[in-house]
Amino acid sequence: MPKTIFGTTEKSNFILNMGQTTVRKWITGLLCACIILPLIGSALIVGLNGSNAFLGAFLYATGFSCILFYLVLLLRKDIKFKDCPAAFLIAALALLAFASYYRVVLSGASQDAINTAMLGEMGRYEGLLALFAYFGIFLLATAVMKYSSVKLVFDILIGAGIVQAIVAVMQHIPWDFPSDFRKLPALVLMKDVHLSSGLSDSPIFYGSFLTLVSGVAIAGAMYEKNVTRARVYGCSAVLFFLTGLFTSSVVPLIGIGSALVILVINEFTAGKGGTKFESGVLKSSRKRLAALILAFAAVFGLVFAFQGINLKDKPNAQGEAVWRDKSIAYTDAFSRLFIISAPSPVNYDSHWKIGAERSLIIIKDHPILGVGPDLMAKYQLYNDDLIVDGIDRSYNEYLYTAATRGIPSLLVYIALLGMTFVQLFKGVKQFAADREKWFRPALLAAVLAYSVQAFFSASAITVAPFFWLLAGIAWSKFSDEKE
């Protein structure tokens, strides 16, 4: 008997009666849309001033579509909720996020604060709805059933990276290409700079995005047997590293460096001789890795020689150096979005120290459910003791999670990451047995490196969906058919 809902006709329930091949195509198509639609939205936002209010709309369109289709898969019994331990942790994160939002509602907060907890801070839009969208993308990604689907997602993600890198290069050139980071007015700089932010809305967030795509690109360049694809991935990895240097932030260096180290370790532990290839000039994964490292070194040397690697600002009157990332953070939140107060001209602490101190104060005041999704900025603006040098992000994703959604949310998030890492390391063992499954070390490098740089960066709706997508794929169970 065909499956129906509430006695409706078979025709109206065509989704429930789709064949397995069609279902796989829908899953792949929706996950690809989770990359393409936000990219299109970000491109419109960069080109049109004042249009960033639509940032959340592109995320909601894809994220909630993923939730609906995941429910369809459950109804069809293509997947079972109990078969994926991560699904229970995602459900716990969703419930805690909703409870955090509802605490704001019940606390008698202003309507402005309630709206922010739901939709997110102006220009950030990472409120409750965005969190639910992330979780939906993760859940649907756990249902990927084919290796070829993962490779297609990777190709589109690398394509998105190339588009952002081209934009980043154009932002770095001293001409009138749209950019909010031509100069950093928040603090005095060593010289006039043209920082790259791609389509990620901030040089720091762009560094987080580069971490994800670089993990995939380096792994593909090392292990893909198709020479053309391997070359595209390799050139992309070098381009990503180049534009990372154009951010004048340490975040892409930490992220891309972590991805490279992870893949170097994987290369020398997953097999004695590495992967061998029959075609191409570089006939082994280790030769390709050596070529990539040399290319990175050459790019670093050229940028250092011709423009310098500017990670610190001009020393202040006391001779102390201020991280340029602080200028980026305050330019982004104060001079661009006007969601925090102006930074104090006499405070030379890094934004990481300020963010950590403020986060710990908030965690002490609201340890269970946090201050509310994306309400860190408003909490400080409404508090006379914290308004000076207020900051809208901890620039440490773990502290920020505890501050805005509570310590239980942080513990569940850490448990989810830990279990995902276990899955990823199991996948690397599969790669050691079958070197064509290079998407396994690619996922490990991207997700683990992102988790490392998260100690120095912040989640953003222009980047986080890609992280949740890749983390979800780590939980996928693939068919045994030969791809």
C-alpha positions, 0 to 999 in steps of 0.5 A: 500500500502506498504511504499516505498522511491522514487518508489523503491521496497517493498523488498528494503524498508523492514525497513519501512514495519517492524512490530511493534514488530520488530521495538521495537527489533531494538530499544532495540538492538541498545540501548544495542549496545550503551553500549556494543560496547563502552565497548569493545572499551574501553577494547581494549584501556586499553589493547593496548597502543596507541590505544585510537585514536579509542575511537571516532570510537566506539561512532560514530558507535552507535550514528550515527546508532541511528540517522539513525534509528530515521529518519526511525521511523519518516518516518514510523510515529511510532513517531512524532517529535512534540510529544517530546519537548526534541527533539526540544531542542536537535535540538537546541543543535545540531545547536548551536554545528555546529555553534560553529564549523563553527565559528572556520572554519570561524575565520581562525584558523589553520587546527589543531584547525579545526580538533580538533573542529570536532574530539575532542582533542587528547585522549578526542575525544569529538568534534562535531561528538561526540556531534552529536552521543550523541544527536542521542543516546538520540533521539532513547532512547526517542522511547523505547516502552516497560518496558521490554526493559528498564529492559534489558538496565539496566541489560546490563548497570549493567553488563558493570559496573561489568566488569569495577569494576573488572578491577578497582579492578585489577588496584588497586592491586599492580601488572602489570595490565595495568593502567595509574594511578599507580603513579601520576607524576604531583604532589607529593603524600603522598605515592605510590598509585594505582588508579582505572579508570576502562575502563573510561580512568580516575579515575574522569571519572570512578567516573561519570560512577559509579554515573550512574550505582549506581543509577540504581543498588541501585534502582534495589536492593530496588524494584526488586521483582525477588530476584536473580536480586535484589541480583545481583544489590545490590552486584553490588552497594556495589562493585561500592562503593568499587571501587569508594573509590579506585579512591582517588577522591571525584567525586564518593563519591559525585555522589553515595552519591547523588544517595543514598540520592535521593532514600532514599527521594523517598522511604519515600515519594512515599508510607507509607510502601514501597514495600513489597515482598513475597520471600527473607530474606529482605521482604520490600524495606526499609529493603533492603535499610537499608542493603545497607546502612550498607554494604556501611558503612562496606566497607567504614570502612574497606577501611579506616582501612586498606588503608585509604581514601586518598582524599588530597595530602601531604600538601605543604611547605606552609601547604596548602592541594591540592586535589588529583583530581588535580593530577589526572586531570593534570596526565591525561591531561599532563603526559598521553595525553600531551595536556596541559602544565606542572602544575606550582609547585607554584600554589596550587589552586585546578583544579576546581578553575583553570578550573573555572577561565579559563572558565570565561575568555573564556566565556568573550571572546566568549560568543555566540558560545564559543571557539569551541567544545573541544578547551579549551586546544588549546585556552590556549596553543595558548595564552601566558597569559593562557599557564601556568597551562592550563587545558583541562577541566573545571571539571564543565560540565556547565562552560565547555559547555558555554566556548566551545559552548557558553552561548546559548548552556548552557541555552538550555542544562539547559532547557533540564535538567530541562524538563527532571527532570520534566518528571522524577518526573512525572514518580516517581508519576507513581511508587507510583501507581505501585511499579513494575515500579521501573525503574522510580526512577532508572532513576531519581537517575541516571540522577539527581545524574549525573547532581549533580556530573557534577559540579565537573567532566567533560563529557567524551566519555567513560561515557556521552553516558550512561547519554544521553541514560538514559536521553532519556528513561525518555521521552519514552512513553510506551504502556498500555499493561501489561508487 
